[in-house]
Amino acid sequence: MRKSRLARTCFAATLLGAFAACTTLPGSMELEAADPPSDGAPPDDPHGWPRSFQEEGLDFTVYQPQLEKWDGSRLDARSAVSIATATSPLPTFGTVWFTARTHVDKEERVASLEELTIARATFPSAADKTDAWLAVLRTHLPDQLKTMDLERLESGLATLEAERKAKSVRVQNEPPRIIFSPRPALLVLVDGAPVLRRVPGTTLDRVINTRALLLKDDAKARFYLGVVNRWLTSTSLEGPWTLTASPPAAADEARRTLVDTKTVDLHEEDAELTNLVNKGDVPAVFASTSPAELIETHGEPELEAIEGTSLHWVRNTDADVFVDSVDPLTHEWFVLVSGRWFRARSREGPWTFVPGKELPAEFARIPAAHPAGEVLASIPGTPQAQEAVIANEIPQTATVERHGAKIDVSYDGDPKFGPIAGTQLSYALNSDTPIVQSGALYYACDDGIWFRGESSLGPWEVAASVPAEIYSIPASCPIHYVTYVQVYDATTDVVYVGYTPGYFGTCVDDGCVVWGTGFLYHPWCGERWCGRPWTYGFGVGVRWSTSWGWNVGLGMGARPSSRPWWGPLERAHPAFYPVGVRSEHHLNLSNANIYRAWPEKAVRPHESHGAWFGSDRPRSLSRNNNVYSAPDGHVYRRGEAGWEHHENGSWHALAPTAESQRSHAQQLESERLQRERGADRSRNVWGQAASPVPHYQPMPTRHELAPQPSRPAPPPAPMPRGLRGTSVRGWSGGGFHGGGGHGGGHR
């Protein structure tokens, strides 16, 4: 597996050289002669550029749009256009400006453009024909611009993002307990001190504030832990744990009841754990009531030097573990968990947090093509970190029927609300659904949609807007993640909504994307448990790859302790708890489309894309995608001898000695490199269809418009491109294993 990863990353140096150049252009760049760049898309590729159509003897060519503004829903852009005739050997060039509503499907890596409106156009060398050509463009351009693949859209966004700083969040970085295990292991997370509640009809108590099946028999003063189809027992949570063939008589019945209520995870589909316990062996069990991270190695750690640096990496783990020297007197260990760096003199700790900017300089020198290059997204100032911050801003969107989407909200007892620091808002303490009180109104956020009610008990209706103060909820509040869910617009019939990966837990800190706020929140434990977000314990990796770009996944370094228990991550999307996925790739939860939990009659998670028929299908050309327009409408191209400006019907070289033209050339070179980067990534992502495509279990519909009879789970389906993340390192222990197991735990 490791050899295949290196093969897939062989073009990284070229790709990242382009990205670095376009984000940190020197002030005195010299223009060199170069071959005209080509998009490389095959003809008739609906995602390729440029695109063309014919009308009344005219041949229109539309080049890749250049973004001017994008808020996640409304897109403002411009495109260079050329118009040629059979009798004219030289085309006429101009610029067209347009706006459109975007519908983003991150799993499929496509943005659909709807309600496209062309504001204006300019053709400086044919001003008398502009109105006629503008009318033709208004007729045909919407068909040519039905979609853009996200790889190209994201690369275009990079030019805009370079001009503004991404929103940062004040996170906490206290080190978790970091546990190394050289053999198969299981981390059992308990959300604070164990809270016991009697299992109805038995003499057993259950620890309710955990996803593990953890029982206590007071008569025997023993704990019992359900793993796969067996029971482990111990006199304390700290262990040691041993297999038992004689659990309490009521234990198996309690297991069946809890599995039916979908409140526990048994790891039943984890082949390694199943084989282990069926042979009578026991995994190493680590229980923790405070933040902890498990790192599993296949045997003792094996160090391998990283060429060109003084670093060594641990090659026999799927986690990110490094040693900066092999000298036992001076070396330090570094681990990257949830996007944060920690260091210690030994694996036993103590561990301290290291701001990314204070890492040894050797980390930024890790070659992008090396398997350890995945961590470059967590090193401030690298092109990979910049790409991650940009990708973290792209939303998943949906169109919601105002009278279609419905929710039911429940509380543990009467509704109880607590204040949100720094605001006039309060939030529900004893509900799994995040509910915000603003004055006399209440707002509930469920699976990416805001609802509004005049009472904390409802009834609830789809919200056409939410108070601006909601977006100031600080990271110290356990429902901070709802600040990443937006209401973009509304009509009398529908509401346009979306969310960015922050809804799933990402934050931007110190120029990098991290997962989790780092705050230790207090759960609600009454008759039932309402858990709060945790930052550690799920093997979350924030990584970058040449194949798939930036991604976030669970189970990197060890099997997840369980599926997460809060917010949208509680849902049955396979990326939130990778169950039974046999794949060489981790699943990328940052691209997960939670809107698929809703019936399509109520929520349209994406608009129709890619389904053109006959003459409506856009035709991409094999010619070079090397023509650009400036904000003022002037047109440029990258010719063999450098940058050229189109004026008076012909091309003229830019003078590299003129300051104004030098500035133009630098900006154009930045856009060219971004465009090439997007085309390279697009070819890689969309070219994967030719190779074997892994299958996965799609997320079932959770919300129903009316009571429905029990239905089977959706059949396995090809894994969407957007869900495939970094490669699983090729070793047999720990790490991803192709799944965890749910034991009926998915909703």
SULNOR-V569807 format. One record per residue. N is the residue number from 1. PHI is phi in radians with two decimals (* if undefined). Layout:
BEGIN
[[N PHI] [N PHI]]
END
This chain:
BEGIN
[[1 *] [2 -1.13] [3 -1.09] [4 -1.15] [5 -1.13] [6 -1.15] [7 -1.11] [8 -1.25] [9 -1.84] [10 -1.18] [11 -1.68] [12 -1.10] [13 -1.06] [14 -1.12] [15 -1.07] [16 -1.34] [17 -1.05] [18 -1.13] [19 -1.15] [20 -1.13] [21 -1.12] [22 -1.44] [23 -1.82] [24 -2.36] [25 -1.17] [26 -1.22] [27 -1.29] [28 -2.23] [29 -1.22] [30 -1.64] [31 -1.45] [32 -2.01] [33 -1.16] [34 -2.63] [35 -1.19] [36 -1.02] [37 -1.21] [38 -2.22] [39 -1.08] [40 1.38] [41 -1.30] [42 -1.18] [43 -0.96] [44 1.18] [45 -1.34] [46 -1.12] [47 -1.75] [48 -1.50] [49 -2.39] [50 -1.32] [51 -2.10] [52 -2.44] [53 -2.71] [54 -2.08] [55 -2.72] [56 0.88] [57 1.40] [58 -1.78] [59 -1.91] [60 -1.65] [61 -2.14] [62 -1.94] [63 -1.58] [64 -0.95] [65 -1.06] [66 -1.98] [67 -1.29] [68 -1.95] [69 -2.82] [70 -2.67] [71 -1.78] [72 1.73] [73 -2.16] [74 -1.83] [75 -2.01] [76 -1.95] [77 -2.65] [78 -2.42] [79 -2.39] [80 -1.32] [81 -2.34] [82 -2.14] [83 -2.28] [84 -2.25] [85 -2.21] [86 -1.14] [87 -1.65] [88 -1.91] [89 -1.28] [90 -1.92] [91 -1.28] [92 -1.72] [93 -1.93] [94 -2.77] [95 -2.34] [96 -2.18] [97 -1.90] [98 -2.56] [99 -2.21] [100 -2.78] [101 -1.54] [102 -1.82] [103 -2.12] [104 -1.80] [105 -2.05] [106 -1.26] [107 -1.15] [108 -1.60] [109 1.08] [110 -2.39] [111 -2.00] [112 -1.60] [113 -1.90] [114 -2.11] [115 0.91] [116 -1.26] [117 -2.18] [118 -1.63] [119 -1.38] [120 -2.86] [121 -2.60] [122 -2.45] [123 -2.29] [124 -0.97] [125 -1.58] [126 -2.55] [127 -1.03] [128 -1.26] [129 -1.82] [130 -1.04] [131 -1.08] [132 -1.15] [133 -1.21] [134 -1.08] [135 -1.11] [136 -1.13] [137 -1.11] [138 -1.14] [139 -1.40] [140 -1.80] [141 -1.08] [142 -0.98] [143 -1.27] [144 -1.36] [145 -2.01] [146 -1.19] [147 -2.49] [148 -2.38] [149 -1.27] [150 -1.17] [151 -1.08] [152 -1.27] [153 -1.13] [154 -1.15] [155 -1.16] [156 -1.17] [157 -1.17] [158 -1.04] [159 -1.11] [160 -1.21] [161 -1.15] [162 -1.10] [163 -1.67] [164 -2.42] [165 -1.58] [166 -1.16] [167 -1.10] [168 -1.80] [169 -2.13] [170 -1.38] [171 -1.75] [172 -1.85] [173 -2.33] [174 -1.10] [175 -1.13] [176 -1.41] [177 -1.23] [178 -1.91] [179 -2.04] [180 -1.78] [181 -2.35] [182 -1.49] [183 -2.45] [184 -0.90] [185 -2.48] [186 -2.41] [187 -1.71] [188 -1.91] [189 -1.67] [190 -2.05] [191 -1.37] [192 1.64] [193 -1.02] [194 -0.99] [195 -1.96] [196 -1.74] [197 -2.38] [198 -1.19] [199 -1.33] [200 -0.92] [201 1.39] [202 -2.35] [203 -1.80] [204 -1.73] [205 -1.82] [206 -2.03] [207 -1.36] [208 -1.47] [209 -1.63] [210 -2.83] [211 -1.49] [212 -1.29] [213 -1.52] [214 -2.15] [215 -1.97] [216 -2.33] [217 -1.92] [218 -1.09] [219 -1.09] [220 -1.79] [221 0.94] [222 -2.37] [223 -1.71] [224 -2.27] [225 -2.04] [226 -1.45] [227 -2.31] [228 0.99] [229 -1.95] [230 -2.17] [231 -2.09] [232 -1.89] [233 -2.41] [234 -2.79] [235 -1.46] [236 -2.63] [237 -1.08] [238 -1.25] [239 1.54] [240 -1.29] [241 -1.82] [242 -2.29] [243 -1.22] [244 -2.30] [245 -1.69] [246 -2.32] [247 -1.23] [248 -0.98] [249 -1.00] [250 -1.53] [251 -1.15] [252 -1.15] [253 -1.16] [254 -1.09] [255 -1.08] [256 -1.07] [257 -1.14] [258 -1.23] [259 -1.13] [260 -1.10] [261 -1.51] [262 1.00] [263 -2.05] [264 -2.36] [265 -2.09] [266 -1.91] [267 1.07] [268 -1.15] [269 -1.66] [270 -1.47] [271 -1.07] [272 -1.14] [273 -1.14] [274 -1.05] [275 -1.08] [276 -1.13] [277 -1.25] [278 -1.21] [279 -1.53] [280 1.58] [281 -1.60] [282 -2.21] [283 -1.20] [284 -1.19] [285 -1.92] [286 -2.14] [287 -1.74] [288 -2.51] [289 -1.77] [290 -2.37] [291 -0.93] [292 -2.62] [293 -2.34] [294 -1.76] [295 -2.11] [296 -1.85] [297 -1.98] [298 -1.55] [299 1.51] [300 -1.14] [301 -0.98] [302 -1.91] [303 -1.57] [304 -2.35] [305 -1.17] [306 -1.75] [307 -1.00] [308 1.49] [309 -2.40] [310 -1.64] [311 -1.54] [312 -2.13] [313 -2.09] [314 -1.48] [315 -1.47] [316 -1.77] [317 -2.61] [318 -1.60] [319 -1.48] [320 -1.86] [321 -2.27] [322 -2.35] [323 -2.25] [324 -1.59] [325 -2.91] [326 -1.57] [327 -1.29] [328 -1.09] [329 -1.46] [330 -2.16] [331 -1.26] [332 -2.29] [333 -1.67] [334 -2.24] [335 -2.25] [336 -2.04] [337 -2.29] [338 0.92] [339 1.40] [340 -2.00] [341 -1.71] [342 -2.32] [343 -2.27] [344 -2.76] [345 -1.35] [346 -2.64] [347 -1.13] [348 -1.39] [349 1.53] [350 -1.27] [351 -1.72] [352 -2.22] [353 -1.30] [354 -2.14] [355 -0.99] [356 -0.95] [357 -1.26] [358 -1.81] [359 -1.14] [360 -0.95] [361 -1.01] [362 -1.05] [363 -1.13] [364 -1.23] [365 -1.64] [366 -1.05] [367 -1.09] [368 -1.07] [369 -1.39] [370 -1.36] [371 -0.93] [372 -1.29] [373 -1.10] [374 -1.02] [375 -1.43] [376 -1.08] [377 -1.18] [378 -1.91] [379 -2.08] [380 -0.95] [381 1.57] [382 -1.40] [383 -0.99] [384 -1.15] [385 -1.15] [386 -1.13] [387 -1.11] [388 -1.10] [389 -1.09] [390 -1.16] [391 -1.07] [392 -1.20] [393 -1.63] [394 -1.46] [395 -1.56] [396 -1.67] [397 -2.09] [398 -2.78] [399 -1.97] [400 -1.93] [401 -1.26] [402 -1.05] [403 -1.89] [404 -1.82] [405 -1.29] [406 -2.30] [407 -2.39] [408 -2.09] [409 -2.00] [410 -2.22] [411 -2.21] [412 -1.55] [413 1.62] [414 -1.22] [415 -1.01] [416 -2.27] [417 -2.13] [418 -2.22] [419 -1.25] [420 -1.82] [421 -0.97] [422 1.38] [423 -2.38] [424 -1.67] [425 -1.65] [426 -2.39] [427 -2.38] [428 -1.25] [429 -1.49] [430 -2.04] [431 -2.38] [432 -1.27] [433 -1.47] [434 -1.20] [435 -2.22] [436 -1.99] [437 -1.74] [438 -2.24] [439 1.12] [440 -1.61] [441 -1.95] [442 -2.21] [443 -2.27] [444 -2.00] [445 -1.97] [446 -2.39] [447 0.81] [448 1.44] [449 -2.25] [450 -1.57] [451 -2.14] [452 -2.19] [453 -2.52] [454 -1.59] [455 -2.43] [456 -1.16] [457 -1.76] [458 1.58] [459 -1.18] [460 -1.97] [461 -2.28] [462 -1.03] [463 -1.43] [464 -1.48] [465 -2.86] [466 -2.36] [467 -1.05] [468 -1.05] [469 -1.11] [470 -1.01] [471 -1.39] [472 -1.85] [473 -1.04] [474 -1.35] [475 -1.16] [476 -1.26] [477 -1.61] [478 -1.15] [479 -1.82] [480 -0.92] [481 -1.08] [482 -1.28] [483 -1.22] [484 -1.73] [485 -1.83] [486 -2.01] [487 -1.89] [488 -1.49] [489 -2.91] [490 -2.72] [491 -2.12] [492 -1.20] [493 -1.95] [494 -2.34] [495 -2.20] [496 -1.72] [497 -2.28] [498 -3.05] [499 -2.56] [500 -1.78] [501 -1.04] [502 -1.03] [503 -1.10] [504 -1.66] [505 2.17] [506 -1.36] [507 -2.46] [508 -1.85] [509 -2.52] [510 1.01] [511 1.39] [512 -2.31] [513 -1.57] [514 -2.10] [515 -2.00] [516 1.49] [517 -1.42] [518 1.45] [519 -1.30] [520 -1.71] [521 -1.59] [522 -1.64] [523 -1.37] [524 -1.67] [525 -2.28] [526 -2.02] [527 -1.22] [528 -2.34] [529 -1.78] [530 -1.96] [531 -1.37] [532 -1.99] [533 -1.08] [534 -1.98] [535 -1.64] [536 -2.16] [537 1.88] [538 -2.05] [539 1.06] [540 -1.34] [541 -1.96] [542 -1.86] [543 -2.36] [544 -2.36] [545 -2.47] [546 -1.13] [547 -1.37] [548 -2.12] [549 1.32] [550 -1.40] [551 -2.74] [552 -2.22] [553 -2.52] [554 -1.70] [555 1.31] [556 -1.74] [557 1.99] [558 -2.96] [559 -1.09] [560 -1.03] [561 -1.07] [562 -2.99] [563 -1.36] [564 -1.01] [565 -2.06] [566 -2.35] [567 0.89] [568 -1.17] [569 -1.21] [570 -1.30] [571 -1.28] [572 -1.53] [573 -1.19] [574 -1.07] [575 -1.23] [576 -1.48] [577 -2.78] [578 -1.15] [579 -1.84] [580 1.12] [581 -1.56] [582 -1.71] [583 -2.62] [584 -1.46] [585 -1.97] [586 -1.18] [587 -1.59] [588 -1.65] [589 -1.24] [590 -1.17] [591 -1.79] [592 -1.13] [593 -1.83] [594 -1.23] [595 -1.16] [596 -1.22] [597 -1.30] [598 -1.73] [599 -1.08] [600 -1.13] [601 -1.22] [602 -1.75] [603 -2.39] [604 -1.71] [605 -1.25] [606 -2.81] [607 -1.52] [608 -1.06] [609 -2.46] [610 1.32] [611 -1.88] [612 -1.62] [613 -2.25] [614 0.97] [615 -1.27] [616 -1.33] [617 -1.28] [618 -1.16] [619 -1.92] [620 -1.55] [621 -1.88] [622 -1.47] [623 -1.21] [624 -1.17] [625 -1.65] [626 -2.01] [627 -1.96] [628 -2.31] [629 -2.04] [630 -1.56] [631 -0.98] [632 -1.50] [633 1.69] [634 -1.21] [635 -1.98] [636 -2.33] [637 -2.53] [638 -1.69] [639 -1.63] [640 -1.15] [641 -1.78] [642 2.21] [643 -1.42] [644 -2.27] [645 -1.98] [646 -1.56] [647 -2.65] [648 0.96] [649 1.44] [650 -2.57] [651 -1.68] [652 -2.29] [653 -1.16] [654 -1.28] [655 -1.47] [656 -1.17] [657 -1.57] [658 -1.44] [659 -1.03] [660 -1.12] [661 -1.27] [662 -1.10] [663 -1.10] [664 -1.00] [665 -1.12] [666 -1.12] [667 -1.13] [668 -1.14] [669 -1.12] [670 -1.04] [671 -1.16] [672 -1.11] [673 -1.15] [674 -1.12] [675 -1.09] [676 -1.15] [677 -1.06] [678 -1.09] [679 -1.16] [680 -1.08] [681 -1.14] [682 -1.11] [683 -1.08] [684 -1.21] [685 -1.16] [686 -1.35] [687 -1.27] [688 -1.13] [689 -1.10] [690 -1.35] [691 -1.67] [692 -1.00] [693 -1.76] [694 -1.16] [695 -1.89] [696 -2.59] [697 -1.66] [698 -1.08] [699 -1.27] [700 -1.29] [701 -1.18] [702 -1.68] [703 -1.53] [704 -2.15] [705 -1.28] [706 -2.63] [707 -0.94] [708 -2.15] [709 -1.17] [710 -1.00] [711 -2.24] [712 -1.20] [713 -1.16] [714 -1.03] [715 -1.21] [716 -0.97] [717 -2.41] [718 -1.03] [719 -1.21] [720 -1.02] [721 -1.00] [722 -1.19] [723 -1.54] [724 -1.48] [725 -2.01] [726 -1.17] [727 -1.30] [728 -1.42] [729 -1.17] [730 -1.45] [731 -2.52] [732 -1.62] [733 -1.90] [734 1.08] [735 1.04] [736 -1.43] [737 1.07] [738 1.29] [739 2.46] [740 -2.15] [741 2.36] [742 -2.06] [743 0.99] [744 1.44] [745 -1.36] [746 -1.42] [747 -1.62]]
END
